[in-house]
Amino acid sequence: MLSQRLQRHACFIKKCVKDPLTPPKRATIQPYRKRTMSTYNLSREAATELRELIEDTVEYFCDQNMVSGELAYIVVECVAKAKQAQMQGIVS
């Protein structure tokens, strides 16, 4: 199920990044559907490379835009949760 944070911030990236003063709207939530979980494999090297890429990108963004790292990682978390829900067909 979606966390309350995702429900509050599902539209954050689409709407609030353009207008940070506008509060986020609620996502359109479809009825819960039982989903099958796929097994994914990721090597330790690939996982490390991905993590380092995310960290470098967030650091660069924060330096260029004078944004705190905490805020940047909250946005990354919201994007990740929203993208997972979208891939699972929970939100549109």
PDB file as gemmi writes it, atoms N, CA and C in Angstrom:
CRYST1    1.000    1.000    1.000  90.00  90.00  90.00 P 1                      
ATOM      1  N   MET A   1       0.834  -1.171   0.000  1.00  0.00           N  
ATOM      2  CA  MET A   1       0.000   0.000   0.000  1.00  0.00           C  
ATOM      3  C   MET A   1       0.886   1.244   0.000  1.00  0.00           C  
ATOM      4  N   LEU A   2       0.341   2.327  -0.448  1.00  0.00           N  
ATOM      5  CA  LEU A   2       1.090   3.578  -0.483  1.00  0.00           C  
ATOM      6  C   LEU A   2       1.217   4.158   0.903  1.00  0.00           C  
ATOM      7  N   SER A   3       2.352   4.707   1.186  1.00  0.00           N  
ATOM      8  CA  SER A   3       2.524   5.378   2.469  1.00  0.00           C  
ATOM      9  C   SER A   3       1.759   6.698   2.457  1.00  0.00           C  
ATOM     10  N   GLN A   4       1.511   7.227   3.637  1.00  0.00           N  
ATOM     11  CA  GLN A   4       0.815   8.517   3.714  1.00  0.00           C  
ATOM     12  C   GLN A   4       1.657   9.606   3.078  1.00  0.00           C  
ATOM     13  N   ARG A   5       2.966   9.487   3.188  1.00  0.00           N  
ATOM     14  CA  ARG A   5       3.850  10.499   2.596  1.00  0.00           C  
ATOM     15  C   ARG A   5       3.700  10.514   1.080  1.00  0.00           C  
ATOM     16  N   LEU A   6       3.626   9.338   0.459  1.00  0.00           N  
ATOM     17  CA  LEU A   6       3.457   9.284  -0.986  1.00  0.00           C  
ATOM     18  C   LEU A   6       2.110   9.856  -1.386  1.00  0.00           C  
ATOM     19  N   GLN A   7       1.077   9.551  -0.623  1.00  0.00           N  
ATOM     20  CA  GLN A   7      -0.238  10.080  -0.935  1.00  0.00           C  
ATOM     21  C   GLN A   7      -0.244  11.604  -0.873  1.00  0.00           C  
ATOM     22  N   ARG A   8       0.489  12.174   0.084  1.00  0.00           N  
ATOM     23  CA  ARG A   8       0.539  13.631   0.205  1.00  0.00           C  
ATOM     24  C   ARG A   8       1.390  14.263  -0.881  1.00  0.00           C  
ATOM     25  N   HIS A   9       2.383  13.534  -1.376  1.00  0.00           N  
ATOM     26  CA  HIS A   9       3.357  14.151  -2.266  1.00  0.00           C  
ATOM     27  C   HIS A   9       3.439  13.528  -3.664  1.00  0.00           C  
ATOM     28  N   ALA A  10       2.438  12.781  -4.064  1.00  0.00           N  
ATOM     29  CA  ALA A  10       2.507  12.120  -5.369  1.00  0.00           C  
ATOM     30  C   ALA A  10       2.596  13.125  -6.509  1.00  0.00           C  
ATOM     31  N   CYS A  11       1.979  14.284  -6.350  1.00  0.00           N  
ATOM     32  CA  CYS A  11       2.016  15.307  -7.393  1.00  0.00           C  
ATOM     33  C   CYS A  11       3.128  16.326  -7.155  1.00  0.00           C  
ATOM     34  N   PHE A  12       3.975  16.091  -6.179  1.00  0.00           N  
ATOM     35  CA  PHE A  12       5.006  17.067  -5.801  1.00  0.00           C  
ATOM     36  C   PHE A  12       5.885  17.441  -6.975  1.00  0.00           C  
ATOM     37  N   ILE A  13       6.408  16.471  -7.668  1.00  0.00           N  
ATOM     38  CA  ILE A  13       7.355  16.758  -8.734  1.00  0.00           C  
ATOM     39  C   ILE A  13       6.666  17.452  -9.903  1.00  0.00           C  
ATOM     40  N   LYS A  14       5.511  16.972 -10.307  1.00  0.00           N  
ATOM     41  CA  LYS A  14       4.823  17.564 -11.447  1.00  0.00           C  
ATOM     42  C   LYS A  14       4.349  18.987 -11.163  1.00  0.00           C  
ATOM     43  N   LYS A  15       3.824  19.232  -9.969  1.00  0.00           N  
ATOM     44  CA  LYS A  15       3.183  20.510  -9.687  1.00  0.00           C  
ATOM     45  C   LYS A  15       4.062  21.440  -8.858  1.00  0.00           C  
ATOM     46  N   CYS A  16       4.572  20.966  -7.742  1.00  0.00           N  
ATOM     47  CA  CYS A  16       5.206  21.849  -6.776  1.00  0.00           C  
ATOM     48  C   CYS A  16       6.599  22.294  -7.179  1.00  0.00           C  
ATOM     49  N   VAL A  17       7.278  21.531  -7.993  1.00  0.00           N  
ATOM     50  CA  VAL A  17       8.592  21.986  -8.439  1.00  0.00           C  
ATOM     51  C   VAL A  17       8.421  23.207  -9.327  1.00  0.00           C  
ATOM     52  N   LYS A  18       7.347  23.245 -10.108  1.00  0.00           N  
ATOM     53  CA  LYS A  18       7.075  24.401 -10.949  1.00  0.00           C  
ATOM     54  C   LYS A  18       6.619  25.586 -10.110  1.00  0.00           C  
ATOM     55  N   ASP A  19       5.817  25.326  -9.079  1.00  0.00           N  
ATOM     56  CA  ASP A  19       5.299  26.388  -8.217  1.00  0.00           C  
ATOM     57  C   ASP A  19       5.408  25.929  -6.770  1.00  0.00           C  
ATOM     58  N   PRO A  20       6.554  26.197  -6.101  1.00  0.00           N  
ATOM     59  CA  PRO A  20       6.778  25.667  -4.758  1.00  0.00           C  
ATOM     60  C   PRO A  20       5.814  26.188  -3.703  1.00  0.00           C  
ATOM     61  N   LEU A  21       5.054  27.234  -3.975  1.00  0.00           N  
ATOM     62  CA  LEU A  21       4.123  27.763  -2.996  1.00  0.00           C  
ATOM     63  C   LEU A  21       2.778  27.061  -3.028  1.00  0.00           C  
ATOM     64  N   THR A  22       2.525  26.280  -4.065  1.00  0.00           N  
ATOM     65  CA  THR A  22       1.270  25.558  -4.181  1.00  0.00           C  
ATOM     66  C   THR A  22       1.379  24.243  -3.423  1.00  0.00           C  
ATOM     67  N   PRO A  23       0.464  23.954  -2.500  1.00  0.00           N  
ATOM     68  CA  PRO A  23       0.546  22.685  -1.776  1.00  0.00           C  
ATOM     69  C   PRO A  23       0.285  21.516  -2.719  1.00  0.00           C  
ATOM     70  N   PRO A  24       0.896  20.353  -2.447  1.00  0.00           N  
ATOM     71  CA  PRO A  24       0.702  19.205  -3.326  1.00  0.00           C  
ATOM     72  C   PRO A  24      -0.743  18.711  -3.295  1.00  0.00           C  
ATOM     73  N   LYS A  25      -1.212  18.213  -4.424  1.00  0.00           N  
ATOM     74  CA  LYS A  25      -2.552  17.643  -4.521  1.00  0.00           C  
ATOM     75  C   LYS A  25      -2.464  16.151  -4.251  1.00  0.00           C  
ATOM     76  N   ARG A  26      -3.579  15.570  -3.925  1.00  0.00           N  
ATOM     77  CA  ARG A  26      -3.611  14.125  -3.696  1.00  0.00           C  
ATOM     78  C   ARG A  26      -3.538  13.383  -5.025  1.00  0.00           C  
ATOM     79  N   ALA A  27      -2.910  12.231  -4.988  1.00  0.00           N  
ATOM     80  CA  ALA A  27      -2.802  11.399  -6.181  1.00  0.00           C  
ATOM     81  C   ALA A  27      -4.136  10.694  -6.431  1.00  0.00           C  
ATOM     82  N   THR A  28      -4.378  10.360  -7.680  1.00  0.00           N  
ATOM     83  CA  THR A  28      -5.520   9.536  -8.013  1.00  0.00           C  
ATOM     84  C   THR A  28      -5.136   8.106  -7.666  1.00  0.00           C  
ATOM     85  N   ILE A  29      -5.805   7.548  -6.675  1.00  0.00           N  
ATOM     86  CA  ILE A  29      -5.439   6.217  -6.204  1.00  0.00           C  
ATOM     87  C   ILE A  29      -6.478   5.229  -6.690  1.00  0.00           C  
ATOM     88  N   GLN A  30      -5.999   4.218  -7.370  1.00  0.00           N  
ATOM     89  CA  GLN A  30      -6.879   3.179  -7.866  1.00  0.00           C  
ATOM     90  C   GLN A  30      -7.059   2.133  -6.765  1.00  0.00           C  
ATOM     91  N   PRO A  31      -8.137   1.344  -6.826  1.00  0.00           N  
ATOM     92  CA  PRO A  31      -8.316   0.289  -5.831  1.00  0.00           C  
ATOM     93  C   PRO A  31      -7.100  -0.634  -5.805  1.00  0.00           C  
ATOM     94  N   TYR A  32      -6.788  -1.133  -4.629  1.00  0.00           N  
ATOM     95  CA  TYR A  32      -5.626  -2.004  -4.465  1.00  0.00           C  
ATOM     96  C   TYR A  32      -5.782  -3.256  -5.312  1.00  0.00           C  
ATOM     97  N   ARG A  33      -4.748  -3.555  -6.048  1.00  0.00           N  
ATOM     98  CA  ARG A  33      -4.721  -4.776  -6.854  1.00  0.00           C  
ATOM     99  C   ARG A  33      -3.568  -5.640  -6.364  1.00  0.00           C  
ATOM    100  N   LYS A  34      -3.838  -6.920  -6.171  1.00  0.00           N  
ATOM    101  CA  LYS A  34      -2.758  -7.815  -5.783  1.00  0.00           C  
ATOM    102  C   LYS A  34      -1.791  -7.899  -6.957  1.00  0.00           C  
ATOM    103  N   ARG A  35      -0.527  -7.699  -6.671  1.00  0.00           N  
ATOM    104  CA  ARG A  35       0.462  -7.699  -7.734  1.00  0.00           C  
ATOM    105  C   ARG A  35       1.456  -8.819  -7.502  1.00  0.00           C  
ATOM    106  N   THR A  36       2.052  -9.242  -8.563  1.00  0.00           N  
ATOM    107  CA  THR A  36       3.108 -10.242  -8.452  1.00  0.00           C  
ATOM    108  C   THR A  36       4.442  -9.515  -8.370  1.00  0.00           C  
ATOM    109  N   MET A  37       5.285  -9.988  -7.505  1.00  0.00           N  
ATOM    110  CA  MET A  37       6.599  -9.372  -7.346  1.00  0.00           C  
ATOM    111  C   MET A  37       7.589 -10.113  -8.225  1.00  0.00           C  
ATOM    112  N   SER A  38       8.294  -9.355  -9.016  1.00  0.00           N  
ATOM    113  CA  SER A  38       9.336  -9.929  -9.840  1.00  0.00           C  
ATOM    114  C   SER A  38      10.625  -9.958  -9.033  1.00  0.00           C  
ATOM    115  N   THR A  39      11.486 -10.868  -9.365  1.00  0.00           N  
ATOM    116  CA  THR A  39      12.784 -10.939  -8.707  1.00  0.00           C  
ATOM    117  C   THR A  39      13.779 -10.190  -9.561  1.00  0.00           C  
ATOM    118  N   TYR A  40      14.456  -9.248  -8.948  1.00  0.00           N  
ATOM    119  CA  TYR A  40      15.457  -8.463  -9.642  1.00  0.00           C  
ATOM    120  C   TYR A  40      16.811  -8.742  -9.031  1.00  0.00           C  
ATOM    121  N   ASN A  41      17.798  -8.831  -9.883  1.00  0.00           N  
ATOM    122  CA  ASN A  41      19.158  -9.028  -9.411  1.00  0.00           C  
ATOM    123  C   ASN A  41      19.995  -7.843  -9.844  1.00  0.00           C  
ATOM    124  N   LEU A  42      20.804  -7.361  -8.922  1.00  0.00           N  
ATOM    125  CA  LEU A  42      21.691  -6.246  -9.193  1.00  0.00           C  
ATOM    126  C   LEU A  42      23.002  -6.552  -8.498  1.00  0.00           C  
ATOM    127  N   SER A  43      24.068  -6.533  -9.249  1.00  0.00           N  
ATOM    128  CA  SER A  43      25.369  -6.841  -8.657  1.00  0.00           C  
ATOM    129  C   SER A  43      25.758  -5.758  -7.658  1.00  0.00           C  
ATOM    130  N   ARG A  44      26.642  -6.100  -6.734  1.00  0.00           N  
ATOM    131  CA  ARG A  44      27.108  -5.135  -5.745  1.00  0.00           C  
ATOM    132  C   ARG A  44      27.776  -3.947  -6.431  1.00  0.00           C  
ATOM    133  N   GLU A  45      28.528  -4.218  -7.496  1.00  0.00           N  
ATOM    134  CA  GLU A  45      29.214  -3.149  -8.227  1.00  0.00           C  
ATOM    135  C   GLU A  45      28.216  -2.205  -8.885  1.00  0.00           C  
ATOM    136  N   ALA A  46      27.182  -2.774  -9.501  1.00  0.00           N  
ATOM    137  CA  ALA A  46      26.168  -1.945 -10.159  1.00  0.00           C  
ATOM    138  C   ALA A  46      25.389  -1.129  -9.132  1.00  0.00           C  
ATOM    139  N   ALA A  47      25.069  -1.734  -7.974  1.00  0.00           N  
ATOM    140  CA  ALA A  47      24.356  -1.020  -6.924  1.00  0.00           C  
ATOM    141  C   ALA A  47      25.202   0.129  -6.381  1.00  0.00           C  
ATOM    142  N   THR A  48      26.495  -0.121  -6.205  1.00  0.00           N  
ATOM    143  CA  THR A  48      27.404   0.923  -5.722  1.00  0.00           C  
ATOM    144  C   THR A  48      27.505   2.047  -6.733  1.00  0.00           C  
ATOM    145  N   GLU A  49      27.617   1.698  -8.015  1.00  0.00           N  
ATOM    146  CA  GLU A  49      27.701   2.710  -9.068  1.00  0.00           C  
ATOM    147  C   GLU A  49      26.433   3.568  -9.118  1.00  0.00           C  
ATOM    148  N   LEU A  50      25.278   2.930  -8.997  1.00  0.00           N  
ATOM    149  CA  LEU A  50      24.016   3.669  -9.005  1.00  0.00           C  
ATOM    150  C   LEU A  50      23.922   4.594  -7.798  1.00  0.00           C  
ATOM    151  N   ARG A  51      24.253   4.087  -6.612  1.00  0.00           N  
ATOM    152  CA  ARG A  51      24.215   4.912  -5.399  1.00  0.00           C  
ATOM    153  C   ARG A  51      25.145   6.109  -5.524  1.00  0.00           C  
ATOM    154  N   GLU A  52      26.365   5.884  -6.017  1.00  0.00           N  
ATOM    155  CA  GLU A  52      27.322   6.978  -6.176  1.00  0.00           C  
ATOM    156  C   GLU A  52      26.842   7.994  -7.208  1.00  0.00           C  
ATOM    157  N   LEU A  53      26.193   7.521  -8.273  1.00  0.00           N  
ATOM    158  CA  LEU A  53      25.641   8.424  -9.281  1.00  0.00           C  
ATOM    159  C   LEU A  53      24.559   9.314  -8.675  1.00  0.00           C  
ATOM    160  N   ILE A  54      23.672   8.718  -7.878  1.00  0.00           N  
ATOM    161  CA  ILE A  54      22.613   9.491  -7.221  1.00  0.00           C  
ATOM    162  C   ILE A  54      23.216  10.504  -6.263  1.00  0.00           C  
ATOM    163  N   GLU A  55      24.183  10.068  -5.458  1.00  0.00           N  
ATOM    164  CA  GLU A  55      24.816  10.984  -4.495  1.00  0.00           C  
ATOM    165  C   GLU A  55      25.517  12.135  -5.198  1.00  0.00           C  
ATOM    166  N   ASP A  56      26.244  11.844  -6.273  1.00  0.00           N  
ATOM    167  CA  ASP A  56      26.939  12.908  -7.015  1.00  0.00           C  
ATOM    168  C   ASP A  56      25.952  13.883  -7.646  1.00  0.00           C  
ATOM    169  N   THR A  57      24.866  13.346  -8.188  1.00  0.00           N  
ATOM    170  CA  THR A  57      23.856  14.192  -8.823  1.00  0.00           C  
ATOM    171  C   THR A  57      23.179  15.100  -7.798  1.00  0.00           C  
ATOM    172  N   VAL A  58      22.824  14.541  -6.644  1.00  0.00           N  
ATOM    173  CA  VAL A  58      22.195  15.340  -5.587  1.00  0.00           C  
ATOM    174  C   VAL A  58      23.165  16.406  -5.090  1.00  0.00           C  
ATOM    175  N   GLU A  59      24.416  16.033  -4.891  1.00  0.00           N  
ATOM    176  CA  GLU A  59      25.405  17.005  -4.435  1.00  0.00           C  
ATOM    177  C   GLU A  59      25.557  18.152  -5.434  1.00  0.00           C  
ATOM    178  N   TYR A  60      25.642  17.826  -6.722  1.00  0.00           N  
ATOM    179  CA  TYR A  60      25.764  18.850  -7.759  1.00  0.00           C  
ATOM    180  C   TYR A  60      24.532  19.764  -7.763  1.00  0.00           C  
ATOM    181  N   PHE A  61      23.344  19.157  -7.709  1.00  0.00           N  
ATOM    182  CA  PHE A  61      22.103  19.936  -7.714  1.00  0.00           C  
ATOM    183  C   PHE A  61      22.054  20.878  -6.516  1.00  0.00           C  
ATOM    184  N   CYS A  62      22.413  20.371  -5.336  1.00  0.00           N  
ATOM    185  CA  CYS A  62      22.379  21.192  -4.118  1.00  0.00           C  
ATOM    186  C   CYS A  62      23.357  22.351  -4.221  1.00  0.00           C  
ATOM    187  N   ASP A  63      24.554  22.092  -4.738  1.00  0.00           N  
ATOM    188  CA  ASP A  63      25.556  23.151  -4.891  1.00  0.00           C  
ATOM    189  C   ASP A  63      25.090  24.214  -5.880  1.00  0.00           C  
ATOM    190  N   GLN A  64      24.503  23.805  -6.983  1.00  0.00           N  
ATOM    191  CA  GLN A  64      24.088  24.738  -8.024  1.00  0.00           C  
ATOM    192  C   GLN A  64      22.856  25.551  -7.636  1.00  0.00           C  
ATOM    193  N   ASN A  65      21.989  24.970  -6.814  1.00  0.00           N  
ATOM    194  CA  ASN A  65      20.707  25.605  -6.513  1.00  0.00           C  
ATOM    195  C   ASN A  65      20.554  26.021  -5.052  1.00  0.00           C  
ATOM    196  N   MET A  66      21.617  25.902  -4.272  1.00  0.00           N  
ATOM    197  CA  MET A  66      21.580  26.283  -2.859  1.00  0.00           C  
ATOM    198  C   MET A  66      20.399  25.617  -2.140  1.00  0.00           C  
ATOM    199  N   VAL A  67      20.285  24.307  -2.312  1.00  0.00           N  
ATOM    200  CA  VAL A  67      19.223  23.503  -1.712  1.00  0.00           C  
ATOM    201  C   VAL A  67      19.872  22.577  -0.692  1.00  0.00           C  
ATOM    202  N   SER A  68      19.203  22.337   0.424  1.00  0.00           N  
ATOM    203  CA  SER A  68      19.762  21.431   1.430  1.00  0.00           C  
ATOM    204  C   SER A  68      19.723  19.994   0.912  1.00  0.00           C  
ATOM    205  N   GLY A  69      20.670  19.214   1.364  1.00  0.00           N  
ATOM    206  CA  GLY A  69      20.704  17.801   0.991  1.00  0.00           C  
ATOM    207  C   GLY A  69      19.485  17.057   1.484  1.00  0.00           C  
ATOM    208  N   GLU A  70      18.998  17.422   2.665  1.00  0.00           N  
ATOM    209  CA  GLU A  70      17.817  16.769   3.216  1.00  0.00           C  
ATOM    210  C   GLU A  70      16.611  16.965   2.304  1.00  0.00           C  
ATOM    211  N   LEU A  71      16.400  18.202   1.852  1.00  0.00           N  
ATOM    212  CA  LEU A  71      15.287  18.476   0.945  1.00  0.00           C  
ATOM    213  C   LEU A  71      15.452  17.716  -0.369  1.00  0.00           C  
ATOM    214  N   ALA A  72      16.662  17.707  -0.890  1.00  0.00           N  
ATOM    215  CA  ALA A  72      16.908  17.008  -2.155  1.00  0.00           C  
ATOM    216  C   ALA A  72      16.603  15.518  -2.028  1.00  0.00           C  
ATOM    217  N   TYR A  73      17.001  14.903  -0.907  1.00  0.00           N  
ATOM    218  CA  TYR A  73      16.731  13.473  -0.737  1.00  0.00           C  
ATOM    219  C   TYR A  73      15.260  13.192  -0.456  1.00  0.00           C  
ATOM    220  N   ILE A  74      14.537  14.135   0.123  1.00  0.00           N  
ATOM    221  CA  ILE A  74      13.084  13.979   0.273  1.00  0.00           C  
ATOM    222  C   ILE A  74      12.431  13.948  -1.099  1.00  0.00           C  
ATOM    223  N   VAL A  75      12.889  14.827  -1.997  1.00  0.00           N  
ATOM    224  CA  VAL A  75      12.361  14.842  -3.363  1.00  0.00           C  
ATOM    225  C   VAL A  75      12.702  13.541  -4.071  1.00  0.00           C  
ATOM    226  N   VAL A  76      13.942  13.069  -3.924  1.00  0.00           N  
ATOM    227  CA  VAL A  76      14.348  11.801  -4.546  1.00  0.00           C  
ATOM    228  C   VAL A  76      13.480  10.658  -4.021  1.00  0.00           C  
ATOM    229  N   GLU A  77      13.220  10.642  -2.711  1.00  0.00           N  
ATOM    230  CA  GLU A  77      12.381   9.610  -2.114  1.00  0.00           C  
ATOM    231  C   GLU A  77      10.964   9.656  -2.690  1.00  0.00           C  
ATOM    232  N   CYS A  78      10.398  10.844  -2.788  1.00  0.00           N  
ATOM    233  CA  CYS A  78       9.041  10.991  -3.332  1.00  0.00           C  
ATOM    234  C   CYS A  78       8.966  10.540  -4.784  1.00  0.00           C  
ATOM    235  N   VAL A  79       9.970  10.916  -5.552  1.00  0.00           N  
ATOM    236  CA  VAL A  79      10.007  10.500  -6.962  1.00  0.00           C  
ATOM    237  C   VAL A  79      10.092   8.979  -7.047  1.00  0.00           C  
ATOM    238  N   ALA A  80      10.955   8.383  -6.234  1.00  0.00           N  
ATOM    239  CA  ALA A  80      11.130   6.924  -6.268  1.00  0.00           C  
ATOM    240  C   ALA A  80       9.834   6.203  -5.890  1.00  0.00           C  
ATOM    241  N   LYS A  81       9.181   6.652  -4.825  1.00  0.00           N  
ATOM    242  CA  LYS A  81       7.933   6.008  -4.408  1.00  0.00           C  
ATOM    243  C   LYS A  81       6.828   6.210  -5.434  1.00  0.00           C  
ATOM    244  N   ALA A  82       6.738   7.405  -5.986  1.00  0.00           N  
ATOM    245  CA  ALA A  82       5.719   7.671  -7.002  1.00  0.00           C  
ATOM    246  C   ALA A  82       5.968   6.837  -8.256  1.00  0.00           C  
ATOM    247  N   LYS A  83       7.221   6.713  -8.652  1.00  0.00           N  
ATOM    248  CA  LYS A  83       7.556   5.925  -9.844  1.00  0.00           C  
ATOM    249  C   LYS A  83       7.240   4.444  -9.609  1.00  0.00           C  
ATOM    250  N   GLN A  84       7.544   3.927  -8.408  1.00  0.00           N  
ATOM    251  CA  GLN A  84       7.218   2.528  -8.100  1.00  0.00           C  
ATOM    252  C   GLN A  84       5.712   2.303  -8.145  1.00  0.00           C  
ATOM    253  N   ALA A  85       4.951   3.227  -7.563  1.00  0.00           N  
ATOM    254  CA  ALA A  85       3.494   3.097  -7.582  1.00  0.00           C  
ATOM    255  C   ALA A  85       2.952   3.159  -8.999  1.00  0.00           C  
ATOM    256  N   GLN A  86       3.547   4.019  -9.816  1.00  0.00           N  
ATOM    257  CA  GLN A  86       3.127   4.118 -11.211  1.00  0.00           C  
ATOM    258  C   GLN A  86       3.419   2.823 -11.959  1.00  0.00           C  
ATOM    259  N   MET A  87       4.571   2.251 -11.731  1.00  0.00           N  
ATOM    260  CA  MET A  87       4.944   0.998 -12.397  1.00  0.00           C  
ATOM    261  C   MET A  87       4.059  -0.159 -11.954  1.00  0.00           C  
ATOM    262  N   GLN A  88       3.572  -0.092 -10.717  1.00  0.00           N  
ATOM    263  CA  GLN A  88       2.704  -1.140 -10.189  1.00  0.00           C  
ATOM    264  C   GLN A  88       1.237  -0.917 -10.557  1.00  0.00           C  
ATOM    265  N   GLY A  89       0.934   0.226 -11.195  1.00  0.00           N  
ATOM    266  CA  GLY A  89      -0.422   0.516 -11.596  1.00  0.00           C  
ATOM    267  C   GLY A  89      -1.312   1.027 -10.478  1.00  0.00           C  
ATOM    268  N   ILE A  90      -0.690   1.458  -9.369  1.00  0.00           N  
ATOM    269  CA  ILE A  90      -1.467   1.944  -8.232  1.00  0.00           C  
ATOM    270  C   ILE A  90      -1.931   3.361  -8.482  1.00  0.00           C  
ATOM    271  N   VAL A  91      -1.080   4.205  -9.069  1.00  0.00           N  
ATOM    272  CA  VAL A  91      -1.444   5.575  -9.418  1.00  0.00           C  
ATOM    273  C   VAL A  91      -1.236   5.757 -10.909  1.00  0.00           C  
ATOM    274  N   SER A  92      -1.930   6.751 -11.454  1.00  0.00           N  
ATOM    275  CA  SER A  92      -1.781   7.010 -12.887  1.00  0.00           C  
ATOM    276  C   SER A  92      -1.023   8.275 -13.113  1.00  0.00           C  
TER     277      SER A  92                                                      
END                                                                             
